[in-house]
């Protein structure tokens, strides 16, 4: 929701800048309205527009790449949890308590990351009231530590179970590493000071639109539509920069698939 209000604020600032440009035009001395001055201003503003468009394009590409990477890593994490559960299932009844803790962890991840979505009926989960939606959760981290310790404490009765325990332990290390990768990816990468500077550049551009253009209906409509497009582009960038939640948030489908496999 924050990205929506941020985009609305950008639209408002750009609109105010354009209005200021139209007002300044009325008080510019006639000597400053020469063809040479107009050509120079258009050249300078054209350079600034090109630079701002390039920056917006690079930002869009960067956040889209990061979003796709986070989505792939989430799917891979769900697959790793599924494989670990299958390994523990193959080990036998001795690993059932560990599997239950792994189930608790998976349910807790789904419940805390996608809190508005319903959970499968009859599934217990840790209290997610104090859990962050993204980032590290101490409660879930402790549950995963219990799973790791449980695997390490398995007493293999024969070489076959020893190999299974070793496989489960190796898969568990992969789960831990992937979890920390997801925690790091959930943080936004766009610098707030840089974003403010970019908005300032855009305000200068929109203010320049009215300096040598009469504010008739067509001009106002075009400038307004341009402000909407720029604000919507920033909305997409801000929304995708935080991959969980928002309009373009990562789906819970992969994690729910892992959960369904554990319950099956």
Backbone torsions as a table, in degrees:
resi	resn	phi	psi	omega
1	UNK	NA	-30.3	179.8
2	UNK	-62.0	-37.5	-179.2
3	UNK	-66.4	-30.2	177.4
4	UNK	-66.7	-46.5	-179.7
5	UNK	-67.3	-33.2	176.9
6	UNK	-64.7	-44.2	178.2
7	UNK	-64.2	-39.3	177.9
8	UNK	-64.3	-39.0	177.8
9	UNK	-64.5	-39.9	178.0
10	UNK	-63.9	-44.0	178.0
11	UNK	-59.2	-42.4	179.6
12	UNK	-63.6	-44.1	-179.8
13	UNK	-64.4	-40.8	178.9
14	UNK	-66.3	-39.1	178.8
15	UNK	-65.2	-43.1	178.3
16	UNK	-62.7	-39.1	179.0
17	UNK	-63.3	-43.1	178.9
18	UNK	-64.1	-41.5	178.4
19	UNK	-63.2	-40.8	177.7
20	UNK	-61.6	-38.6	177.9
21	UNK	-63.0	-41.3	178.4
22	UNK	-64.1	-37.6	-179.5
23	UNK	-71.7	-39.7	179.5
24	UNK	-63.8	-34.3	-179.5
25	UNK	-56.6	-34.1	-177.1
26	UNK	-68.8	-25.3	-175.1
27	UNK	-107.2	1.9	177.5
28	UNK	-69.2	128.9	178.4
29	UNK	-60.2	150.0	-177.4
30	UNK	-60.5	-29.5	-179.1
31	UNK	-66.3	-23.0	-178.8
32	UNK	-91.2	4.1	-178.5
33	UNK	-105.1	22.2	-179.2
34	UNK	-67.4	161.9	-180.0
35	UNK	-63.7	-37.1	179.8
36	UNK	-64.3	-43.6	178.7
37	UNK	-63.7	-41.1	179.6
38	UNK	-63.9	-41.7	179.4
39	UNK	-63.7	-41.1	179.4
40	UNK	-64.0	-44.3	180.0
41	UNK	-63.4	-41.2	178.5
42	UNK	-63.2	-38.1	178.4
43	UNK	-64.6	-46.5	-179.5
44	UNK	-64.4	-45.4	-179.9
45	UNK	-66.5	-35.2	176.9
46	UNK	-62.1	-40.0	176.8
47	UNK	-63.6	-42.4	179.9
48	UNK	-67.4	-39.1	177.9
49	UNK	-62.8	-43.8	179.3
50	UNK	-61.4	-43.5	-179.4
51	UNK	-65.7	-44.3	179.6
52	UNK	-63.7	-40.7	178.2
53	UNK	-63.6	-39.1	178.1
54	UNK	-63.5	-43.9	179.9
55	UNK	-64.2	-43.7	178.2
56	UNK	-61.6	-41.1	178.4
57	UNK	-64.1	-42.7	178.8
58	UNK	-66.0	-39.1	178.1
59	UNK	-63.2	-43.6	179.6
60	UNK	-61.9	-45.0	178.8
61	UNK	-63.0	-41.0	-178.1
62	UNK	-64.5	-48.5	-177.4
63	UNK	-70.3	-32.5	178.1
64	UNK	-67.1	-41.0	177.5
65	UNK	-63.8	-44.3	179.2
66	UNK	-65.0	-38.2	179.5
67	UNK	-65.1	-45.8	178.7
68	UNK	-62.0	-38.3	178.3
69	UNK	-65.1	-43.5	178.6
70	UNK	-63.6	-37.4	179.2
71	UNK	-67.6	-42.0	177.4
72	UNK	-64.0	-42.2	-179.1
73	UNK	-67.3	-33.9	175.7
74	UNK	-65.7	-42.7	177.7
75	UNK	-63.8	-39.6	178.0
76	UNK	-65.6	-37.7	177.8
77	UNK	-63.3	-42.7	177.5
78	UNK	-62.4	-39.9	178.3
79	UNK	-65.6	-38.3	178.8
80	UNK	-65.7	-39.6	176.4
81	UNK	-63.4	-39.9	178.4
82	UNK	-63.3	-44.3	179.4
83	UNK	-64.9	-39.8	178.5
84	UNK	-64.7	-41.9	177.2
85	UNK	-62.5	-40.7	178.0
86	UNK	-63.8	-38.3	177.9
87	UNK	-63.5	-44.0	179.0
88	UNK	-67.5	-35.3	177.5
89	UNK	-63.1	-41.6	179.7
90	UNK	-68.2	-26.4	-178.9
91	UNK	-65.0	-37.2	177.8
92	UNK	123.9	-170.8	-173.7
93	UNK	-63.1	-28.0	-178.5
94	UNK	-63.0	-26.0	-178.9
95	UNK	-93.1	1.4	-178.3
96	UNK	-60.6	-42.2	176.9
97	UNK	-60.7	-33.9	177.9
98	UNK	-69.0	-40.3	178.3
99	UNK	-61.6	-37.7	179.3
100	UNK	-65.3	-38.2	177.7
101	UNK	-68.8	-35.7	176.4
102	UNK	-65.7	-37.9	175.6
103	UNK	-63.6	-43.3	178.0
104	UNK	-59.0	-41.4	179.8
105	UNK	-63.4	-46.7	-177.7
106	UNK	-62.9	-43.3	178.0
107	UNK	-63.3	-41.0	178.7
108	UNK	-62.3	-38.7	178.0
109	UNK	-63.3	-46.5	-179.5
110	UNK	-63.7	-44.2	-176.6
111	UNK	-67.0	-36.9	-177.0
112	UNK	-84.2	-33.9	-177.5
113	UNK	-80.6	-34.5	178.5
114	UNK	-123.6	69.9	-171.4
115	UNK	-67.0	-22.2	-177.3
116	UNK	-85.1	-8.6	-179.0
117	UNK	-93.0	142.6	-179.7
118	UNK	-73.7	149.6	175.9
119	UNK	-92.6	158.8	175.6
120	UNK	-57.0	145.2	-177.3
121	UNK	-65.6	143.2	175.3
122	UNK	78.0	14.1	-179.1
123	UNK	-106.5	124.7	176.1
124	UNK	-85.8	150.5	179.2
125	UNK	-146.8	156.8	177.8
126	UNK	-62.4	158.8	176.8
127	UNK	-65.8	115.7	-176.3
128	UNK	-99.1	9.0	-175.8
129	UNK	-60.1	-40.1	-178.1
130	UNK	-98.2	6.0	-178.1
131	UNK	-82.8	138.7	174.6
132	UNK	-71.4	149.0	178.7
133	UNK	-68.7	-36.1	176.1
134	UNK	-131.1	166.0	-178.7
135	UNK	88.8	-168.7	-175.1
136	UNK	-82.2	134.1	173.3
137	UNK	-112.2	120.0	-179.0
138	UNK	-63.6	-37.8	-179.2
139	UNK	-62.9	-49.3	179.2
140	UNK	-67.2	-34.5	177.4
141	UNK	-62.8	-39.5	178.1
142	UNK	-66.5	-39.2	178.5
143	UNK	-62.9	-42.7	179.6
144	UNK	-67.1	-34.2	175.4
145	UNK	-63.6	-38.0	178.2
146	UNK	-65.0	-38.2	176.3
147	UNK	-63.3	-44.4	180.0
148	UNK	-61.8	-47.1	180.0
149	UNK	-64.9	-37.8	178.6
150	UNK	-61.6	-40.9	178.2
151	UNK	-65.3	-42.0	-178.8
152	UNK	-65.5	-26.5	-177.3
153	UNK	-89.1	-1.8	179.6
154	UNK	-61.9	131.7	178.0
155	UNK	-101.3	102.2	-175.7
156	UNK	-72.9	124.7	180.0
157	UNK	-79.3	-14.2	-177.8
158	UNK	-156.3	169.3	-178.6
159	UNK	-58.5	-34.5	179.6
160	UNK	-61.5	-49.0	179.0
161	UNK	-67.7	-30.0	176.8
162	UNK	-64.0	-41.4	177.3
163	UNK	-65.9	-39.7	177.7
164	UNK	-62.9	-42.4	178.9
165	UNK	-62.9	-40.0	178.2
166	UNK	-65.0	-40.6	177.9
167	UNK	-63.9	-43.1	179.9
168	UNK	-63.9	-40.0	179.4
169	UNK	-64.5	-41.6	178.3
170	UNK	-64.6	-41.2	178.3
171	UNK	-66.0	-34.5	178.8
172	UNK	-64.2	-39.5	177.9
173	UNK	-64.1	-36.9	175.5
174	UNK	-64.5	-38.6	177.8
175	UNK	-62.9	-44.2	-179.2
176	UNK	-62.2	-46.1	179.7
177	UNK	-62.8	-41.7	-179.7
178	UNK	-67.0	-35.0	178.0
179	UNK	-61.2	-45.5	179.8
180	UNK	-66.9	-32.7	176.0
181	UNK	-63.7	-42.9	178.8
182	UNK	-65.4	-37.6	178.5
183	UNK	-61.9	-42.8	-179.7
184	UNK	-69.2	-37.0	-177.4
185	UNK	-71.7	-21.4	-177.3
186	UNK	-73.1	-14.1	-179.9
187	UNK	-84.1	141.0	178.9
188	UNK	-66.7	148.9	-177.0
189	UNK	-108.9	-6.8	-177.4
190	UNK	-84.1	128.7	178.7
191	UNK	-75.6	129.1	-179.5
192	UNK	-64.5	-42.7	175.9
193	UNK	-59.8	-40.0	178.2
194	UNK	-62.9	-40.7	179.7
195	UNK	-64.1	-37.9	178.1
196	UNK	-65.6	-39.9	177.4
197	UNK	-63.7	-40.9	178.8
198	UNK	-62.9	-42.3	178.1
199	UNK	-64.0	-37.3	177.2
200	UNK	-62.5	-43.2	176.5
201	UNK	-58.1	-44.4	-179.6
202	UNK	-64.4	-37.0	177.7
203	UNK	-63.5	-40.5	177.9
204	UNK	-62.4	-42.6	179.6
205	UNK	-61.6	-46.1	-177.9
206	UNK	-69.3	-33.0	176.8
207	UNK	-65.1	-34.1	-179.0
208	UNK	-71.6	-21.1	-178.8
209	UNK	-59.6	-33.7	-175.1
210	UNK	-92.6	-3.4	-174.8
211	UNK	-66.6	-40.1	-176.8
212	UNK	-125.8	23.9	179.6
213	UNK	-127.8	126.3	178.5
214	UNK	-67.8	138.6	-175.6
215	UNK	-80.8	66.0	175.2
216	UNK	-84.9	176.7	-174.4
217	UNK	-59.6	-42.4	-178.6
218	UNK	-65.4	-43.2	-179.5
219	UNK	-63.3	-45.7	-180.0
220	UNK	-61.4	-41.0	179.9
221	UNK	-64.9	-43.0	-179.7
222	UNK	-65.0	-45.3	178.9
223	UNK	-62.8	-40.5	178.0
224	UNK	-62.5	-44.0	178.0
225	UNK	-63.9	-37.8	178.0
226	UNK	-63.9	-41.3	177.7
227	UNK	-63.0	-39.4	177.9
228	UNK	-63.5	-43.3	-178.8
229	UNK	-65.0	-43.3	179.8
230	UNK	-66.2	-43.7	179.5
231	UNK	-63.9	-39.6	179.1
232	UNK	-67.5	-35.2	176.6
233	UNK	-63.8	-42.8	177.3
234	UNK	-65.9	-34.5	176.3
235	UNK	-61.5	-45.1	179.0
236	UNK	-62.1	-42.9	-179.1
237	UNK	-62.5	-47.4	-178.5
238	UNK	-67.6	-37.2	-178.5
239	UNK	-68.4	-42.5	-178.5
240	UNK	-78.0	-19.0	177.6
241	UNK	-66.9	-26.1	174.3
242	UNK	-110.5	98.8	-166.8
243	UNK	-70.9	-9.5	-179.3
244	UNK	-114.9	126.7	-175.0
245	UNK	90.3	175.3	179.5
246	UNK	79.5	-175.2	-176.0
247	UNK	-70.6	-35.1	-175.8
248	UNK	-108.5	27.2	-176.5
249	UNK	-63.5	152.6	177.5
250	UNK	-65.7	136.0	-178.0
251	UNK	-73.0	152.7	176.4
252	UNK	-86.6	5.7	-173.0
253	UNK	-57.9	-43.8	-177.9
254	UNK	-65.0	-44.5	-179.8
255	UNK	-68.0	-35.5	177.7
256	UNK	-69.2	-32.1	175.2
257	UNK	-64.3	-42.2	176.4
258	UNK	-63.0	-40.8	178.9
259	UNK	-63.8	-41.9	178.5
260	UNK	-63.7	-37.0	178.3
261	UNK	-65.0	-41.0	-179.9
262	UNK	-66.2	-32.1	-179.3
263	UNK	-83.4	-14.8	-176.0
264	UNK	-75.6	NA	NA
